[in-house]
Amino acid sequence: MERVVIVGAGTFGASLAWWLTRRGDDVTLVDQFEPGDPRATSGGETRLIRCTHGADADYARMARRARTLWRELERESGEELMTECGVSWFAHRDDGWEADSLRTLGAEGIPAERLEVGEAARAFPSFKGDDLAWVLHEPEAGVLRAQKAVQTLAREAARHGAKLVRGRAAPDGERVLAGGATLEADRVIWSCGGWLAGLFPEHVTLRVTRQELFFFDGGPEWATAPGWVDYDRAFYGTGDIDGLGVKVAWDKEGPPLDPDADLPGPSDEVERTSRAYAAERFPALAQAPLVLSKRCRYEISPDSHFIAAPHPGHANVWIVGGGSGHGFKHGPAMAERLTRAWHEHAPLPPRFALGAREYAASLRSAGSNR
Ligand SMILES: Cc1cc2nc3c(=O)[nH]c(=O)nc-3n(C[C@H](O)[C@H](O)[C@H](O)COP(=O)(O)OP(=O)(O)OC[C@H]3O[C@@H](n4cnc5c(N)ncnc54)[C@H](O)[C@@H]3O)c2cc1C
Protein backbone atom coordinates (compact mmCIF):
# COMPACT_ATOMS: atom_id res chain seq x y z
CA MET A 1 0.00 0.00 0.00
CA GLU A 2 1.35 3.41 -0.98
CA ARG A 3 0.39 6.91 0.12
CA VAL A 4 -0.25 8.77 -3.13
CA VAL A 5 -1.10 12.42 -3.81
CA ILE A 6 -2.51 13.17 -7.26
CA VAL A 7 -2.87 16.82 -8.32
CA GLY A 8 -5.36 17.23 -11.17
CA ALA A 9 -8.68 15.39 -11.46
CA GLY A 10 -9.00 15.29 -15.26
CA THR A 11 -9.14 12.01 -17.14
CA PHE A 12 -5.53 11.13 -16.28
CA GLY A 13 -5.60 12.04 -12.57
CA ALA A 14 -9.13 10.83 -11.78
CA SER A 15 -8.48 7.54 -13.61
CA LEU A 16 -5.34 7.05 -11.53
CA ALA A 17 -7.25 7.78 -8.33
CA TRP A 18 -9.89 5.19 -9.29
CA TRP A 19 -7.32 2.62 -10.28
CA LEU A 20 -5.03 3.06 -7.26
CA THR A 21 -7.78 3.11 -4.62
CA ARG A 22 -9.09 -0.21 -5.98
CA ARG A 23 -5.57 -1.52 -5.50
CA GLY A 24 -5.70 -0.44 -1.86
CA ASP A 25 -3.49 2.67 -2.03
CA ASP A 26 -4.16 5.63 0.25
CA VAL A 27 -5.00 8.33 -2.32
CA THR A 28 -5.51 12.08 -1.99
CA LEU A 29 -6.84 13.74 -5.15
CA VAL A 30 -6.35 17.51 -5.27
CA ASP A 31 -7.95 19.88 -7.77
CA GLN A 32 -8.50 23.61 -7.91
CA PHE A 33 -11.99 22.93 -9.37
CA GLU A 34 -14.69 20.29 -8.95
CA PRO A 35 -14.09 17.23 -11.19
CA GLY A 36 -15.58 17.85 -14.64
CA ASP A 37 -15.31 21.65 -14.46
CA PRO A 38 -15.52 23.08 -18.02
CA ARG A 39 -12.26 24.99 -17.49
CA ALA A 40 -10.44 21.63 -17.45
CA THR A 41 -9.92 19.91 -20.80
CA SER A 42 -11.77 16.82 -19.57
CA GLY A 43 -14.81 18.93 -18.71
CA GLY A 44 -16.50 18.78 -22.14
CA GLU A 45 -19.76 16.88 -22.63
CA THR A 46 -18.50 14.37 -25.21
CA ARG A 47 -15.24 12.93 -26.53
CA LEU A 48 -14.72 10.31 -29.24
CA ILE A 49 -13.35 6.92 -28.29
CA ARG A 50 -11.71 5.15 -31.21
CA CYS A 51 -8.82 2.78 -31.76
CA THR A 52 -7.92 4.27 -35.17
CA HIS A 53 -4.44 5.82 -34.83
CA GLY A 54 -2.89 5.52 -38.30
CA ALA A 55 0.02 3.06 -38.21
CA ASP A 56 0.45 3.41 -34.44
CA ALA A 57 -0.37 0.01 -32.88
CA ASP A 58 0.50 1.04 -29.31
CA TYR A 59 -2.18 3.76 -29.08
CA ALA A 60 -4.63 1.44 -30.88
CA ARG A 61 -4.11 -1.27 -28.26
CA MET A 62 -4.29 1.23 -25.40
CA ALA A 63 -7.59 2.67 -26.69
CA ARG A 64 -9.00 -0.83 -27.00
CA ARG A 65 -8.00 -1.63 -23.43
CA ALA A 66 -9.50 1.70 -22.31
CA ARG A 67 -12.83 0.72 -23.87
CA THR A 68 -12.91 -2.40 -21.68
CA LEU A 69 -12.05 -0.35 -18.58
CA TRP A 70 -14.68 2.33 -19.27
CA ARG A 71 -17.21 -0.52 -19.48
CA GLU A 72 -15.90 -1.80 -16.15
CA LEU A 73 -16.44 1.66 -14.63
CA GLU A 74 -19.97 1.70 -16.05
CA ARG A 75 -20.74 -1.66 -14.43
CA GLU A 76 -19.23 -0.60 -11.13
CA SER A 77 -20.99 2.78 -10.99
CA GLY A 78 -24.26 2.01 -12.76
CA GLU A 79 -23.70 5.08 -14.98
CA GLU A 80 -24.04 5.08 -18.78
CA LEU A 81 -20.80 6.68 -19.95
CA MET A 82 -20.26 5.36 -23.47
CA THR A 83 -22.45 5.21 -26.58
CA GLU A 84 -21.15 2.68 -29.07
CA CYS A 85 -22.44 4.45 -32.19
CA GLY A 86 -19.32 3.64 -34.26
CA VAL A 87 -16.92 6.18 -35.78
CA SER A 88 -16.56 6.73 -39.55
CA TRP A 89 -13.31 8.15 -41.02
CA PHE A 90 -13.70 9.91 -44.36
CA ALA A 91 -10.78 8.82 -46.58
CA HIS A 92 -9.73 11.10 -49.44
CA ARG A 93 -7.11 8.66 -50.78
CA ASP A 94 -6.00 5.04 -50.70
CA ASP A 95 -2.65 5.61 -49.03
CA GLY A 96 -3.38 7.89 -46.11
CA TRP A 97 -4.15 7.77 -42.39
CA GLU A 98 -7.24 5.59 -42.91
CA ALA A 99 -5.41 2.93 -44.95
CA ASP A 100 -2.64 2.77 -42.34
CA SER A 101 -5.29 2.52 -39.64
CA LEU A 102 -7.22 -0.26 -41.36
CA ARG A 103 -4.04 -2.34 -41.67
CA THR A 104 -3.09 -1.74 -38.04
CA LEU A 105 -6.53 -2.45 -36.65
CA GLY A 106 -6.71 -5.65 -38.72
CA ALA A 107 -3.36 -6.83 -37.36
CA GLU A 108 -4.54 -6.09 -33.80
CA GLY A 109 -7.86 -7.92 -34.27
CA ILE A 110 -9.87 -4.72 -33.64
CA PRO A 111 -13.11 -4.59 -35.65
CA ALA A 112 -12.91 -2.14 -38.59
CA GLU A 113 -14.24 -2.22 -42.13
CA ARG A 114 -13.65 -0.57 -45.46
CA LEU A 115 -16.94 0.84 -46.79
CA GLU A 116 -17.85 2.27 -50.15
CA VAL A 117 -18.95 5.87 -49.79
CA GLY A 118 -22.58 5.11 -50.70
CA GLU A 119 -22.76 2.39 -48.10
CA ALA A 120 -21.25 4.60 -45.38
CA ALA A 121 -23.64 7.41 -46.30
CA ARG A 122 -26.65 5.34 -45.24
CA ALA A 123 -25.65 5.65 -41.55
CA PHE A 124 -26.12 9.45 -41.71
CA PRO A 125 -29.52 11.19 -42.16
CA SER A 126 -27.86 13.36 -44.82
CA PHE A 127 -24.45 12.89 -46.47
CA LYS A 128 -22.49 14.09 -49.47
CA GLY A 129 -19.24 12.26 -50.14
CA ASP A 130 -18.33 12.78 -53.79
CA ASP A 131 -14.88 14.07 -52.72
CA LEU A 132 -14.16 10.83 -50.81
CA ALA A 133 -12.42 7.64 -51.96
CA TRP A 134 -13.83 5.37 -49.23
CA VAL A 135 -14.77 5.30 -45.56
CA LEU A 136 -13.12 3.45 -42.68
CA HIS A 137 -15.77 2.42 -40.16
CA GLU A 138 -14.92 1.30 -36.64
CA PRO A 139 -18.20 -0.21 -35.36
CA GLU A 140 -17.17 -0.60 -31.71
CA ALA A 141 -15.93 2.97 -31.41
CA GLY A 142 -18.20 5.75 -30.20
CA VAL A 143 -18.65 8.60 -27.78
CA LEU A 144 -17.77 9.00 -24.10
CA ARG A 145 -19.73 11.37 -21.86
CA ALA A 146 -16.50 13.00 -20.73
CA GLN A 147 -17.60 15.32 -17.94
CA LYS A 148 -19.85 12.65 -16.44
CA ALA A 149 -17.09 10.04 -16.80
CA VAL A 150 -14.56 12.18 -14.89
CA GLN A 151 -17.12 12.89 -12.16
CA THR A 152 -17.86 9.16 -11.97
CA LEU A 153 -14.16 8.27 -11.70
CA ALA A 154 -13.71 10.74 -8.83
CA ARG A 155 -16.87 9.56 -7.08
CA GLU A 156 -15.88 5.90 -7.37
CA ALA A 157 -12.36 6.72 -6.17
CA ALA A 158 -13.88 8.46 -3.13
CA ARG A 159 -16.14 5.46 -2.50
CA HIS A 160 -13.02 3.29 -2.45
CA GLY A 161 -11.44 5.62 0.11
CA ALA A 162 -9.77 8.50 -1.80
CA LYS A 163 -9.76 11.91 -0.11
CA LEU A 164 -10.84 14.69 -2.49
CA VAL A 165 -9.25 18.05 -1.67
CA ARG A 166 -10.25 21.31 -3.35
CA GLY A 167 -7.41 23.82 -3.74
CA ARG A 168 -4.69 25.16 -6.00
CA ALA A 169 -1.48 23.22 -5.40
CA ALA A 170 2.19 24.05 -5.93
CA PRO A 171 5.20 21.72 -5.94
CA ASP A 172 7.75 21.94 -3.14
CA GLY A 173 10.35 19.33 -4.05
CA GLU A 174 8.72 15.99 -3.29
CA ARG A 175 5.89 17.64 -1.36
CA VAL A 176 2.66 19.32 -2.40
CA LEU A 177 1.55 22.65 -0.99
CA ALA A 178 -2.24 22.90 -1.17
CA GLY A 179 -4.69 25.14 0.66
CA GLY A 180 -2.26 26.03 3.45
CA ALA A 181 -1.31 22.38 4.08
CA THR A 182 1.82 20.45 3.11
CA LEU A 183 1.03 17.01 1.73
CA GLU A 184 3.64 14.27 1.85
CA ALA A 185 3.38 10.91 0.13
CA ASP A 186 5.33 7.92 -1.18
CA ARG A 187 4.39 9.03 -4.69
CA VAL A 188 3.14 12.35 -6.10
CA ILE A 189 1.55 12.70 -9.55
CA TRP A 190 1.07 16.05 -11.25
CA SER A 191 -1.64 15.48 -13.89
CA CYS A 192 -2.47 19.13 -14.42
CA GLY A 193 -3.45 19.32 -18.10
CA GLY A 194 -2.73 22.74 -19.62
CA TRP A 195 -1.24 24.00 -16.34
CA LEU A 196 1.69 21.52 -16.43
CA ALA A 197 4.04 23.73 -18.43
CA GLY A 198 3.58 26.59 -15.94
CA LEU A 199 4.24 24.29 -13.00
CA PHE A 200 7.34 22.65 -14.52
CA PRO A 201 8.60 25.08 -17.17
CA GLU A 202 12.06 23.55 -17.28
CA HIS A 203 10.70 20.07 -18.06
CA VAL A 204 7.40 20.40 -19.94
CA THR A 205 6.68 22.03 -23.29
CA LEU A 206 3.00 22.36 -24.21
CA ARG A 207 1.01 24.69 -26.41
CA VAL A 208 -2.33 25.59 -24.86
CA THR A 209 -4.74 26.63 -27.59
CA ARG A 210 -8.30 27.84 -27.91
CA GLN A 211 -10.68 25.41 -29.69
CA GLU A 212 -14.34 25.80 -30.63
CA LEU A 213 -17.29 23.44 -30.99
CA PHE A 214 -20.66 24.02 -32.69
CA PHE A 215 -23.91 22.07 -32.17
CA PHE A 216 -26.75 22.18 -34.71
CA ASP A 217 -30.39 21.14 -34.36
CA GLY A 218 -30.65 18.52 -37.10
CA GLY A 219 -33.67 16.71 -35.66
CA PRO A 220 -34.09 13.42 -33.78
CA GLU A 221 -32.87 11.35 -36.76
CA TRP A 222 -29.30 12.35 -35.84
CA ALA A 223 -29.48 10.57 -32.46
CA THR A 224 -28.11 7.32 -33.87
CA ALA A 225 -25.58 8.69 -36.39
CA PRO A 226 -21.96 7.57 -35.98
CA GLY A 227 -19.19 9.82 -34.77
CA TRP A 228 -16.99 10.92 -37.68
CA VAL A 229 -13.58 12.32 -38.52
CA ASP A 230 -12.41 13.92 -41.76
CA TYR A 231 -8.71 13.55 -40.93
CA ASP A 232 -7.24 15.26 -44.00
CA ARG A 233 -9.62 18.22 -43.82
CA ALA A 234 -9.34 18.47 -40.03
CA PHE A 235 -13.01 18.27 -39.07
CA TYR A 236 -14.76 15.90 -36.69
CA GLY A 237 -18.06 15.56 -34.90
CA THR A 238 -20.84 13.41 -33.55
CA GLY A 239 -24.53 12.80 -34.08
CA ASP A 240 -26.97 14.29 -31.60
CA ILE A 241 -25.86 12.75 -28.30
CA ASP A 242 -28.23 13.39 -25.35
CA GLY A 243 -30.09 16.14 -27.23
CA LEU A 244 -27.06 18.45 -27.36
CA GLY A 245 -27.30 18.82 -31.12
CA VAL A 246 -25.15 17.58 -34.00
CA LYS A 247 -21.55 18.43 -33.11
CA VAL A 248 -19.22 19.86 -35.76
CA ALA A 249 -15.68 20.93 -34.86
CA TRP A 250 -12.85 22.39 -36.91
CA ASP A 251 -9.68 20.79 -35.59
CA LYS A 252 -7.29 23.45 -36.85
CA GLU A 253 -5.00 24.41 -34.00
CA GLY A 254 -6.43 27.61 -32.51
CA PRO A 255 -4.60 30.65 -31.11
CA PRO A 256 -2.70 30.40 -27.80
CA LEU A 257 -4.84 30.79 -24.68
CA ASP A 258 -3.44 30.97 -21.15
CA PRO A 259 -4.86 28.13 -19.00
CA ASP A 260 -6.05 30.67 -16.41
CA ALA A 261 -7.63 33.09 -18.90
CA ASP A 262 -11.42 33.28 -19.19
CA LEU A 263 -12.74 31.36 -22.19
CA PRO A 264 -13.59 33.99 -24.85
CA GLY A 265 -16.77 34.18 -26.94
CA PRO A 266 -17.18 32.43 -30.33
CA SER A 267 -15.12 33.60 -33.28
CA ASP A 268 -16.96 34.45 -36.51
CA GLU A 269 -14.32 32.80 -38.68
CA VAL A 270 -14.49 29.43 -36.90
CA GLU A 271 -18.31 29.48 -36.84
CA ARG A 272 -18.46 30.33 -40.58
CA THR A 273 -15.96 27.59 -41.45
CA SER A 274 -17.71 24.98 -39.29
CA ARG A 275 -21.11 25.85 -40.76
CA ALA A 276 -19.73 25.68 -44.30
CA TYR A 277 -18.27 22.22 -43.70
CA ALA A 278 -21.51 21.00 -42.09
CA ALA A 279 -23.55 22.24 -45.06
CA GLU A 280 -21.17 20.66 -47.57
CA ARG A 281 -20.80 17.24 -45.91
CA PHE A 282 -24.31 16.94 -44.41
CA PRO A 283 -26.53 19.04 -46.74
CA ALA A 284 -29.61 18.79 -44.50
CA LEU A 285 -27.71 20.78 -41.86
CA ALA A 286 -27.28 23.78 -44.19
CA GLN A 287 -30.24 25.61 -42.63
CA ALA A 288 -30.14 23.90 -39.23
CA PRO A 289 -30.25 26.33 -36.29
CA LEU A 290 -27.15 26.60 -34.13
CA VAL A 291 -28.21 25.47 -30.65
CA LEU A 292 -24.94 25.66 -28.76
CA SER A 293 -21.34 26.76 -29.21
CA LYS A 294 -18.49 26.07 -26.82
CA ARG A 295 -14.89 27.11 -26.30
CA CYS A 296 -12.26 24.94 -24.67
CA ARG A 297 -8.51 24.30 -24.67
CA TYR A 298 -6.13 21.79 -26.15
CA GLU A 299 -2.82 21.18 -24.36
CA ILE A 300 -0.56 19.98 -27.15
CA SER A 301 2.87 18.40 -26.81
CA PRO A 302 5.35 19.07 -29.64
CA ASP A 303 4.84 15.61 -31.17
CA SER A 304 1.28 14.99 -29.90
CA HIS A 305 2.49 12.06 -27.77
CA PHE A 306 1.52 11.91 -24.10
CA ILE A 307 3.83 12.76 -21.20
CA ALA A 308 4.27 10.18 -18.42
CA ALA A 309 7.63 10.36 -16.70
CA PRO A 310 9.37 10.86 -13.36
CA HIS A 311 10.58 14.33 -12.45
CA PRO A 312 14.33 14.39 -13.16
CA GLY A 313 15.10 15.59 -9.62
CA HIS A 314 12.64 13.41 -7.67
CA ALA A 315 12.08 9.81 -8.74
CA ASN A 316 8.80 9.51 -6.84
CA VAL A 317 7.28 12.64 -8.42
CA TRP A 318 5.60 11.98 -11.78
CA ILE A 319 4.38 14.30 -14.50
CA VAL A 320 1.48 13.02 -16.59
CA GLY A 321 -0.42 14.78 -19.39
CA GLY A 322 0.08 16.12 -22.88
CA GLY A 323 -3.28 14.76 -24.07
CA SER A 324 -2.84 16.73 -27.31
CA GLY A 325 -6.48 16.59 -28.31
CA HIS A 326 -6.70 12.78 -28.16
CA GLY A 327 -6.04 11.89 -24.52
CA PHE A 328 -9.46 11.56 -22.95
CA LYS A 329 -10.35 8.03 -23.98
CA HIS A 330 -7.02 6.63 -22.76
CA GLY A 331 -7.42 7.73 -19.10
CA PRO A 332 -8.11 4.38 -17.39
CA ALA A 333 -5.68 2.46 -19.63
CA MET A 334 -2.93 5.00 -18.88
CA ALA A 335 -3.66 4.54 -15.17
CA GLU A 336 -3.28 0.79 -15.50
CA ARG A 337 -0.09 1.23 -17.49
CA LEU A 338 1.46 3.62 -15.00
CA THR A 339 0.59 1.29 -12.12
CA ARG A 340 2.27 -1.59 -13.93
CA ALA A 341 5.33 0.56 -14.56
CA TRP A 342 5.56 1.45 -10.85
CA HIS A 343 4.84 -1.96 -9.39
CA GLU A 344 5.72 -4.55 -12.05
CA HIS A 345 8.56 -2.73 -13.84
CA ALA A 346 6.58 -2.80 -17.11
CA PRO A 347 8.33 -0.24 -19.34
CA LEU A 348 6.50 2.83 -20.59
CA PRO A 349 7.08 3.92 -24.19
CA PRO A 350 10.26 6.07 -24.36
CA ARG A 351 8.26 8.65 -26.31
CA PHE A 352 6.36 9.54 -23.08
CA ALA A 353 9.62 10.80 -21.54
CA LEU A 354 10.40 14.43 -20.64
CA GLY A 355 12.94 16.37 -22.66
CA ALA A 356 13.19 17.70 -26.19
CA ARG A 357 10.80 16.26 -28.77
CA GLU A 358 10.77 16.39 -32.54
CA TYR A 359 7.68 17.54 -34.40
CA ALA A 360 5.38 14.67 -35.45
CA ALA A 361 2.05 14.66 -37.25
CA SER A 362 -1.03 15.00 -35.07
CA LEU A 363 -2.79 11.90 -33.78
CA ARG A 364 -6.22 13.61 -33.90
CA SER A 365 -6.46 15.02 -37.44
CA ALA A 366 -4.29 16.86 -39.94
CA GLY A 367 -5.24 20.10 -38.15
CA SER A 368 -1.53 20.70 -37.52
CA ASN A 369 0.64 19.88 -34.57
CA ARG A 370 2.96 22.86 -34.86
C1 LIG B 1 -12.42 20.30 -27.99
C2 LIG B 1 -11.70 19.07 -27.56
C3 LIG B 1 -11.99 17.87 -28.17
C4 LIG B 1 -11.33 16.71 -27.79
N1 LIG B 1 -11.69 15.54 -28.36
C5 LIG B 1 -11.18 14.39 -27.88
C6 LIG B 1 -11.67 13.16 -28.36
O1 LIG B 1 -12.57 13.13 -29.21
N2 LIG B 1 -11.15 12.02 -27.86
C7 LIG B 1 -10.18 12.04 -26.90
O2 LIG B 1 -9.77 10.96 -26.46
N3 LIG B 1 -9.68 13.21 -26.42
C8 LIG B 1 -10.16 14.37 -26.89
N4 LIG B 1 -9.70 15.56 -26.42
C9 LIG B 1 -8.54 15.60 -25.54
C10 LIG B 1 -8.85 15.29 -24.10
O3 LIG B 1 -10.05 15.91 -23.70
C11 LIG B 1 -7.66 15.72 -23.23
O4 LIG B 1 -6.47 15.14 -23.74
C12 LIG B 1 -7.83 15.28 -21.80
O5 LIG B 1 -9.12 15.60 -21.31
C13 LIG B 1 -6.75 15.93 -20.92
O6 LIG B 1 -6.93 15.46 -19.61
P1 LIG B 1 -5.95 15.89 -18.45
O7 LIG B 1 -6.34 15.06 -17.28
O8 LIG B 1 -4.54 15.85 -18.90
O9 LIG B 1 -6.24 17.46 -18.21
P2 LIG B 1 -7.49 18.23 -17.60
O10 LIG B 1 -8.76 17.58 -17.92
O11 LIG B 1 -7.35 19.67 -17.96
O12 LIG B 1 -7.29 18.07 -16.02
C14 LIG B 1 -6.26 18.74 -15.35
C15 LIG B 1 -6.78 19.12 -13.97
O13 LIG B 1 -5.70 19.64 -13.22
C16 LIG B 1 -6.21 20.67 -12.39
N5 LIG B 1 -5.08 21.52 -12.01
C17 LIG B 1 -4.18 22.10 -12.82
N6 LIG B 1 -3.26 22.77 -12.12
C18 LIG B 1 -3.61 22.61 -10.81
C19 LIG B 1 -3.02 23.07 -9.60
N7 LIG B 1 -1.89 23.80 -9.56
N8 LIG B 1 -3.63 22.72 -8.43
C20 LIG B 1 -4.77 21.98 -8.43
N9 LIG B 1 -5.36 21.52 -9.58
C21 LIG B 1 -4.76 21.82 -10.74
C22 LIG B 1 -7.20 21.38 -13.28
O14 LIG B 1 -8.12 22.12 -12.53
C23 LIG B 1 -7.85 20.21 -14.04
O15 LIG B 1 -9.02 19.76 -13.40
C24 LIG B 1 -10.33 16.76 -26.79
C25 LIG B 1 -10.02 17.97 -26.18
C26 LIG B 1 -10.71 19.13 -26.55
C27 LIG B 1 -10.39 20.41 -25.88
PDBQT file of the ligand as one rigid body, heavy atoms in Angstrom, charges set to zero:
ROOT
HETATM    1  C1  LIG A 401     -12.421  20.297 -27.993  1.00  0.00    +0.000 C 
HETATM    2  C2  LIG A 401     -11.701  19.071 -27.559  1.00  0.00    +0.000 A 
HETATM    3  C3  LIG A 401     -11.991  17.866 -28.168  1.00  0.00    +0.000 A 
HETATM    4  C4  LIG A 401     -11.325  16.712 -27.789  1.00  0.00    +0.000 A 
HETATM    5  N1  LIG A 401     -11.687  15.541 -28.359  1.00  0.00    +0.000 NA
HETATM    6  C5  LIG A 401     -11.177  14.386 -27.881  1.00  0.00    +0.000 A 
HETATM    7  C6  LIG A 401     -11.671  13.163 -28.364  1.00  0.00    +0.000 A 
HETATM    8  O1  LIG A 401     -12.574  13.130 -29.206  1.00  0.00    +0.000 OA
HETATM    9  N2  LIG A 401     -11.153  12.024 -27.857  1.00  0.00    +0.000 N 
HETATM   10  C7  LIG A 401     -10.182  12.039 -26.898  1.00  0.00    +0.000 A 
HETATM   11  O2  LIG A 401      -9.774  10.962 -26.458  1.00  0.00    +0.000 OA
HETATM   12  N3  LIG A 401      -9.684  13.206 -26.421  1.00  0.00    +0.000 NA
HETATM   13  C8  LIG A 401     -10.159  14.367 -26.890  1.00  0.00    +0.000 A 
HETATM   14  N4  LIG A 401      -9.697  15.560 -26.423  1.00  0.00    +0.000 N 
HETATM   15  C9  LIG A 401      -8.535  15.597 -25.537  1.00  0.00    +0.000 C 
HETATM   16  C10 LIG A 401      -8.852  15.292 -24.097  1.00  0.00    +0.000 C 
HETATM   17  O3  LIG A 401     -10.053  15.913 -23.699  1.00  0.00    +0.000 OA
HETATM   18  C11 LIG A 401      -7.658  15.724 -23.234  1.00  0.00    +0.000 C 
HETATM   19  O4  LIG A 401      -6.467  15.139 -23.742  1.00  0.00    +0.000 OA
HETATM   20  C12 LIG A 401      -7.828  15.281 -21.796  1.00  0.00    +0.000 C 
HETATM   21  O5  LIG A 401      -9.117  15.600 -21.309  1.00  0.00    +0.000 OA
HETATM   22  C13 LIG A 401      -6.754  15.929 -20.919  1.00  0.00    +0.000 C 
HETATM   23  O6  LIG A 401      -6.927  15.460 -19.610  1.00  0.00    +0.000 OA
HETATM   24  P1  LIG A 401      -5.953  15.889 -18.448  1.00  0.00    +0.000 P 
HETATM   25  O7  LIG A 401      -6.336  15.064 -17.281  1.00  0.00    +0.000 OA
HETATM   26  O8  LIG A 401      -4.536  15.850 -18.898  1.00  0.00    +0.000 OA
HETATM   27  O9  LIG A 401      -6.235  17.460 -18.213  1.00  0.00    +0.000 OA
HETATM   28  P2  LIG A 401      -7.490  18.233 -17.596  1.00  0.00    +0.000 P 
HETATM   29  O10 LIG A 401      -8.758  17.581 -17.919  1.00  0.00    +0.000 OA
HETATM   30  O11 LIG A 401      -7.348  19.670 -17.962  1.00  0.00    +0.000 OA
HETATM   31  O12 LIG A 401      -7.286  18.072 -16.023  1.00  0.00    +0.000 OA
HETATM   32  C14 LIG A 401      -6.261  18.735 -15.352  1.00  0.00    +0.000 C 
HETATM   33  C15 LIG A 401      -6.779  19.124 -13.975  1.00  0.00    +0.000 C 
HETATM   34  O13 LIG A 401      -5.701  19.636 -13.217  1.00  0.00    +0.000 OA
HETATM   35  C16 LIG A 401      -6.206  20.669 -12.394  1.00  0.00    +0.000 C 
HETATM   36  N5  LIG A 401      -5.079  21.515 -12.010  1.00  0.00    +0.000 N 
HETATM   37  C17 LIG A 401      -4.182  22.099 -12.821  1.00  0.00    +0.000 A 
HETATM   38  N6  LIG A 401      -3.261  22.766 -12.118  1.00  0.00    +0.000 NA
HETATM   39  C18 LIG A 401      -3.608  22.614 -10.813  1.00  0.00    +0.000 A 
HETATM   40  C19 LIG A 401      -3.023  23.068  -9.595  1.00  0.00    +0.000 A 
HETATM   41  N7  LIG A 401      -1.891  23.803  -9.558  1.00  0.00    +0.000 N 
HETATM   42  N8  LIG A 401      -3.631  22.725  -8.432  1.00  0.00    +0.000 NA
HETATM   43  C20 LIG A 401      -4.773  21.977  -8.434  1.00  0.00    +0.000 A 
HETATM   44  N9  LIG A 401      -5.360  21.521  -9.580  1.00  0.00    +0.000 NA
HETATM   45  C21 LIG A 401      -4.756  21.817 -10.735  1.00  0.00    +0.000 A 
HETATM   46  C22 LIG A 401      -7.198  21.379 -13.282  1.00  0.00    +0.000 C 
HETATM   47  O14 LIG A 401      -8.120  22.124 -12.526  1.00  0.00    +0.000 OA
HETATM   48  C23 LIG A 401      -7.849  20.211 -14.039  1.00  0.00    +0.000 C 
HETATM   49  O15 LIG A 401      -9.017  19.763 -13.398  1.00  0.00    +0.000 OA
HETATM   50  C24 LIG A 401     -10.329  16.756 -26.791  1.00  0.00    +0.000 A 
HETATM   51  C25 LIG A 401     -10.023  17.970 -26.183  1.00  0.00    +0.000 A 
HETATM   52  C26 LIG A 401     -10.711  19.126 -26.550  1.00  0.00    +0.000 A 
HETATM   53  C27 LIG A 401     -10.393  20.408 -25.875  1.00  0.00    +0.000 C 
ENDROOT
TORSDOF 0
